[in-house]
Amino acid sequence: MIAIKDLYSGYGDDDILKGVSLNILNNKLTVIAGPNGCGKSTLLKTISGIIKKTSGSIFIDDIDLSNISPLDRAKRIAYLSQNRSVPDIAVKNLVLHGRFPYLSYPRRYRAEDREAVDMALERMGIEGLRDKMVSELSGGERQKVYIAMALAQGSDYLLLDEPTTFLDISHQFQLLDLAKELCSENKSVVMVLHNLESALSIADSFILMDKGRLLFEGSVDDVYSSKLIDKVFNVEIKKESDHWWCKKKL
Ligand SMILES: Nc1ncnc2c1ncn2[C@@H]1O[C@H](COP(=O)(O)OP(=O)(O)OP(=O)(O)O)[C@@H](O)[C@H]1O
């Protein structure tokens, strides 16, 4: 479990997260939702160590993340950011970057690193792209390559910031299914999602944020009954025979 207590974090002198406390449960799919700019990415960046917290604590399986090295952290937590560069590099080499936490310098890839890459490419259905240059791929193909890189990292916790961006609807569903599958294979997946219908359909645990604070943490049914999503986004959420609808409030 990742246990976050009274977390303050942000950029320069400005704290964006203001006292966030929540738990990311093992082998569950946690979805984080909230309006633009409310701090979802800042939360993931702080957990993964991209930015330093101002105060509060983050424990992973009872270990204080402040006490472990960036490499050890990366072995435990893979993070896919929302904004990604487009490097001039072959797909297979980019996915190998996911293995960096396991290699000392100068990096010599081992058979198990190449196997992890093969597995990740296969899992994302992009074996055919392995020798292509990342810069020559479509937005959706590139997105899958980055997710493969996160998978190749082999961490127990996967933090994915808007992973469905650029994916067509069928690949979005495939990715959500894959996230579920990973949770049944001893992984814990956290995804920032903007599509509320998908988020409600898939989440085991739902986190709702607003203005740098946690508004809700719990089950999909409970967030639905709370009407907090409706309030925050000014929408109407409905559940009809196991199907979630999100409509503009009239
Ligand atoms: N590198 C940065 N330097 C300074 N401020 C930043 C930086 N990145 C984000 N912010 C600010 O932090 C706030 C929260 O941003 P964050 O990206 O965490 O929000 P978000 O909930 O993920 O938003 P979105 O849904 O639009 O992706 C915003 O006001 C943003 O302008």
The ligand as an SDF file (V2000), in Angstrom:
LIG
                    3D

 31 33  0  0  0  0  0  0  0  0999 V2000
    6.2350   22.8280  -13.5230 N   0  0  0  0  0  0  0  0  0  0  0  0
    5.3520   23.6230  -12.9400 C   0  0  0  0  0  0  0  0  0  0  0  0
    5.7370   24.8250  -12.4350 N   0  0  0  0  0  0  0  0  0  0  0  0
    4.8330   25.6340  -11.8130 C   0  0  0  0  0  0  0  0  0  0  0  0
    3.5250   25.3440  -11.6810 N   0  0  0  0  0  0  0  0  0  0  0  0
    3.0950   24.1840  -12.1640 C   0  0  0  0  0  0  0  0  0  0  0  0
    3.9790   23.2660  -12.8290 C   0  0  0  0  0  0  0  0  0  0  0  0
    3.2530   22.1810  -13.2050 N   0  0  0  0  0  0  0  0  0  0  0  0
    1.9910   22.4260  -12.8130 C   0  0  0  0  0  0  0  0  0  0  0  0
    1.8900   23.6150  -12.1950 N   0  0  0  0  0  0  0  0  0  0  0  0
    0.6650   24.2010  -11.6280 C   0  0  0  0  0  0  0  0  0  0  0  0
    0.1730   23.3250  -10.6280 O   0  0  0  0  0  0  0  0  0  0  0  0
   -1.2650   23.2900  -10.6530 C   0  0  0  0  0  0  0  0  0  0  0  0
   -1.6850   21.8290  -10.6890 C   0  0  0  0  0  0  0  0  0  0  0  0
   -1.2180   21.2500  -11.9100 O   0  0  0  0  0  0  0  0  0  0  0  0
   -1.3660   19.7080  -12.2020 P   0  0  0  0  0  0  0  0  0  0  0  0
   -0.6870   19.4580  -13.4860 O   0  0  0  0  0  0  0  0  0  0  0  0
   -0.9650   18.9380  -11.0120 O   0  0  0  0  0  0  0  0  0  0  0  0
   -2.9510   19.6100  -12.3560 O   0  0  0  0  0  0  0  0  0  0  0  0
   -3.8410   18.4440  -12.9590 P   0  0  0  0  0  0  0  0  0  0  0  0
   -4.9450   18.2260  -11.9810 O   0  0  0  0  0  0  0  0  0  0  0  0
   -3.0190   17.2750  -13.3050 O   0  0  0  0  0  0  0  0  0  0  0  0
   -4.4070   19.1710  -14.2520 O   0  0  0  0  0  0  0  0  0  0  0  0
   -4.8530   18.6260  -15.7120 P   0  0  0  0  0  0  0  0  0  0  0  0
   -6.1510   17.8780  -15.5190 O   0  0  0  0  0  0  0  0  0  0  0  0
   -5.0710   19.9090  -16.4620 O   0  0  0  0  0  0  0  0  0  0  0  0
   -3.7520   17.7900  -16.2710 O   0  0  0  0  0  0  0  0  0  0  0  0
   -1.6860   24.1260  -11.8600 C   0  0  0  0  0  0  0  0  0  0  0  0
   -2.1430   25.3590  -11.3870 O   0  0  0  0  0  0  0  0  0  0  0  0
   -0.4260   24.2860  -12.6870 C   0  0  0  0  0  0  0  0  0  0  0  0
   -0.3990   25.5220  -13.3160 O   0  0  0  0  0  0  0  0  0  0  0  0
  1  2  1  0
  2  3  1  0
  2  7  2  0
  3  4  2  0
  4  5  1  0
  5  6  2  0
  6  7  1  0
  6 10  1  0
  7  8  1  0
  8  9  2  0
  9 10  1  0
 10 11  1  0
 11 12  1  0
 11 30  1  0
 12 13  1  0
 13 14  1  0
 13 28  1  0
 14 15  1  0
 15 16  1  0
 16 17  2  0
 16 18  1  0
 16 19  1  0
 19 20  1  0
 20 21  2  0
 20 22  1  0
 20 23  1  0
 23 24  1  0
 24 25  2  0
 24 26  1  0
 24 27  1  0
 28 29  1  0
 28 30  1  0
 30 31  1  0
M  END
$$$$
